[in-house]
Amino acid sequence: MFNRIDGFTPSERANSISKNINDIANLFKYNSDSFRLEKSVNSYELFYVNKVIMSILLVDALFNNSNIESLVNNNLNVIRTAIKVYRELHSTSNKIKRIGLI
């Protein structure tokens, strides 16, 4: 997230993406298959259901010494894994274990 996009500074862009991912992780009816990608000329947009989670620009891939398709797929895998781990750690059964009821 090295570039300004839609008036967001790189820092604001990263914070917005983090918030979007956190919101998804806290959804009651989360489904990892509900992510989808849309390609445009110089970017991809990552959606969860119908909400844009993040845009990945060709220049982002260049900053990462990668091609855009690899960066997009890597980001999607990282997001899915992070959400899975977060949901496991914050599951009701784990909360009960942490307070010592099991």
N, C-alpha and C positions, 0 to 999 in steps of 0.2 A: 504494500500500500504506500508506494513512494510518490504518488502523483495526486494532484488536486483533481477532483472530479465533482461536477455539479455544485461548485461553490464550497465544497468541503476541503479543508486542509488534509494532508495525509493523516494527521493525528485524529481529526474529527471523523474521517472516513473509517479508520481502524476502530474507534469507539462505537460508531454506528453498527459496524459489522459485528462486533462483540455483543452489543445489546441484542441485535437480531438473533444471533446464535443462542444467547441465554434465554430469550423469549421462547424460542423453539424447544429448547431443552426442558423447559418448564410446562410445556403443553401436556394436558392430560392425555390427549389422543395423538401422540407423536407417532409418525410412521416414517422410517428412514427411506422408504421408497417414494416418498412424496417430493423429493428433490428433483429438479429438472434443470437442464441447461439450455440456453438459447444463444446461438451464435449470431453476431453481427459482423460488420466488416473488420473492425480492429479490436473486438472485445467479445467476451462471453458474459452473460448474466446468469447468476445462480439464483434459482427460485426455490422457495419452499411453498408448496401448493401454488398460490397466485401472488405471493409476496416476494419482491426482489430482496435477496439477502445480501448480495454483493455483486459488483461488477469487476471483472478481471480484464485489464487492458493489455494489449500487445506490449506496451512499454513496461508493464509490471513483469512480464515474462523476461524481457531483455535485462531488467535490473537483477533478475534471479538467475541469469545465465541459463535460461530454459526456453522451450517453445511454449506457446500459449496453451496448447492442448494438455501438455504434461503438467503445467502449473494448475490449470483448472481441475484436472483429475486429482492431483495431489491435494489441493485445497478441499475438494469435496470429501476425499477420504479422511483427511484430518478432522474436518467438521463432524462427519458421521461418527468417527471414533471418539472424539471429545464428548459428544452428546451421549453416546452409549455409556462411557465411563461416568459421566456426571449423573446420569439417571440411575445407574447402579449404586453409586455412592449415596445418592439422596433418596433411595427407595424407602418405602415404609419399613420393610424388614430390617434394613440397615440402620435406620433411625432407632428402631426398637432395640436392636443389638447394642448400639452405642450407649443407650441409657440403662442397659443392663437388665432388660426385662426378659431376654431370651438367654 
